[in-house]
Amino acid sequence: MKYNPNEIEEKWQKYWAENQTFAAQNNSEKPKHYVLDMFPYPSGAGLHVGHPLGYIASDVYSRFKRHQGFNVLHPMGYDSFGLPAEQYAIQTGQRPEDTTRVNIDGGVDKEGKQIAGYRKQLDKIGFSFDWSREVRTSNPDYYKHTQWIFIQLFNSWYCKKQGKAFDITELVKVFGEEGNVLVEAVCDDNVAIFTAAEWNSYSDDQKEKILLQYRMTYLAETEVNWCPGLGTVLANDEIVNGVSERGGFPVIRKKMTQWSMRISAYAERLLQGLNDIDWSESIKESQRNWIGKSVGALVKFQVSSFKSQVDAQSDETLNVKPETNFIEVFTTRPDTIFGVTFMTLAPEHPLVAEITTPEQKAAVEGYIEKTAKRSERERMADVKTISGVFTGAYAEHPFTKEAIPVWIGDYVLAGYGTGAVMAVPCGDERDYAFANFFKGQNGMQEIKNIFANVDISEAAYGSKDNVEIANSDFLNGLNYKEATQKAIAKLEEIGQGTGKTNYRLRDAVFSRQRYWGEPFPVYYVNGLPKMISAEHLPIILPEVEKYLPTEDGLPPLGNATIWAWDTKNNEVVNTDLVDNFEIFPLELNTMPGWAGSSWYWMRYMDAHNEDKFASKEALAYWESVDLYIGGSEHATGHLLYSRFWNKFLKDKGFAPTEEPFKKLINQGMILGTTAYVYRLEGTNTFVSKNKIEGQNVQPIRVDVHFVNSSDELNIEKFKKWREDFNTAEFIFDENGKYIVGREVEKMSKSYYNVVTPDDICNEYGADTLRLYEMFLGPLEQAKPWNTAGISGVFGFLKKLWRLYFDENNGLIVNNDQPTKDNLKSLHKTIKKVAEDIESFSFNTSVSQFMICVNELSTQNCHSRAILEPLAILVSPYAPHIAEELWAQLGHSTSISDVAFPVFEAKHLVETNKEYPVSFNGKMRFTIELPLDLTAAQIEEIIMKDERTQKQLDGRTPNKVIIVPGKIINLVG
């Protein structure tokens, strides 16, 4: 009976589907284990062999846990809203809903392109997903609950005192009874103070405007990354080198009214929660840096426009103060306040326009326009470029009353801290470089040194250690800690500062000016947002003719003809019916891509609940994800937003745990091996790799499917590939072959180095693919794909099969008692595989399988007592062949729930020793003896052995050297 992987795999995939073998129960006596993969965005390109790496690892672990007796939830779904589908719709005129469905289910799109379909590709690899719980974030039955969560956020506020979110009605009650003077809430800056009497006298609209300053999700004018080419706002992690990650379109900074989420309210909890979860230190550190906690002081500098600069040689200031403002600065080094040499504002800071002098106006406006074209991420990363402009204004030092020049510079960000920096060049490298770059120019003073016995002629002194403050009035002689405390106390005393903890984490923009996203359950009355009641959800995405913004610049939903809310009949109606009395306009923005992915793990717990996102019982049973596997690129996006939403839902009594994901593993990337051809510059002649030395050639990536395992290019396929290659000529090597160059790069369609799992499965089978991906190297490391290694793994599976079957005689498993060597090989493997899976060292498990099968083959082992447990051991990695072996051994149920073999240490304990027996130092034969024999007993046995007698030939040895467990040597 021959091993036929395609036949076996089709059979068992059908069996699993028909029997719902991997369906998890929401109520089970077994202990629960929830294993989750970061769900994919379903693009038309489908899966390449790099995508399943994490899925295979999680599947091995899930199957192992089932063998251990756990009720395992291992679901899968699709993050199906987002920009790519919409861009494709704009280019081809297809509905995003249609292309998304085809990308998931497979078929032919409107362009006539054959799409494999994610579901079919995933099924072909044999994953043990519970498909009965599949979710698609773009389905109304899913985003109905995303809309409901948005409403909960809108109807909540965050109490600083109790450190959690509460219903907004509780805040309204406090306002009506006490006003807001004693309220400790996370809210907008500069909220006006009012009494209870004033609150009760306000109109409903006035009250709503105030409440918007406190709500967990709110409307505000914010600086955003606007991408005109895509027609939407982008998050920082969607921008690379100043252009959009998708499409490479320029991105500029501009102010827009947007929905935002007060994730900043949870900054400290997000930071502290990292101590309670089993994540890699690198991911935790990424989140800590993104949250960016710093302790220091908020300082107020009085500022005014000066008609002329300060005369540095006299005490006389030549300024007039027509209007006074304050610049607020957050600093982690209040001890250095007497070292302030200049101030820098972010170009977007609202005070810039007010304080800039007429003489500096043109320069300032030009600089602001230039800065708007750079993303925040680009500005933060560029530490080499120094640029800025003097505003012409000066600020007053809170203690010395000295005039300090105010500049703008793009290294200061409007959204971080207060958007202003008190520059102390003697203690900060960036300020030092800035001061020296503009040294001698109008508006740049000499650097002040406030550190005793420190030379700053060559560089700033940024350390807090061994600091003694000097030239600083009442701080002289103090160290960092003492000076910091005293400076803050003095600032508070004069009313120009206070101690403060600051976070880099900013509120998250929650609007997209696009079509393919969740509609907001929001309509507008007098320009103020109102929530649609939960019982009327979902508000379904309407049909539009065009997916581009309207002619007057509104988002694509502005093209919808049926997009207004009838408050009387509670339904969406024609936009022409808007009367602002009973029928009102609906929100035109849609939610961002991270909305649906910020809670999806909870939907899997109870995927078909129509009334709630999940029942209390299901949430209580599954609690949180035990193991989460996905890419490290989500470190500060998805993972941070998910933790935020989970904590919020915990506050509101819905989520059962504070953290959503107990353990997180980031799988490494599988890299492609790109193939290159080399064209002589200015010609259509291609030179073989081993002939290019000394030639002026242009390397060109070529489809790897035109190249064989010996790196030879298929000339005919290459010439048919592109029209300009039809007439190509070639310079071959000595063997008449064209040899390509190879380079390990990211696996990408644009690099023509993509290998699809379908091809591997069709040729070698899914079990070979699964084993090979696990065999490539440690899960968390990047590793190159090399198709040449596939055949070795396929050969191993055929060798495994031959332990059970003879090609001519069928099943050859017998009931013979296993030998000690058989048991030793098996139990070494049980121990190794169990330990490896628990430690996610899957590659070494595969190595152990190969060792075990080689040993058993050498031992000619066909014992059922060995081969039954071996099939179970292999099952998590190669489930199809394991199921077939199990069935052929006479079992009628799936192998998936069979108990994992128990390791017995006694089979690895060596009871015998194979001794080399030497005569005068030369080994002549070996003998196996029990390890517990004494030296005298060993000597007696050796001397009686006929091989010894033959070697001695009647002589008596002078000396017999015996070390039990090590050596036997007869001398003389």
Disulfide bonds with the S-S distance in Angstrom:
none
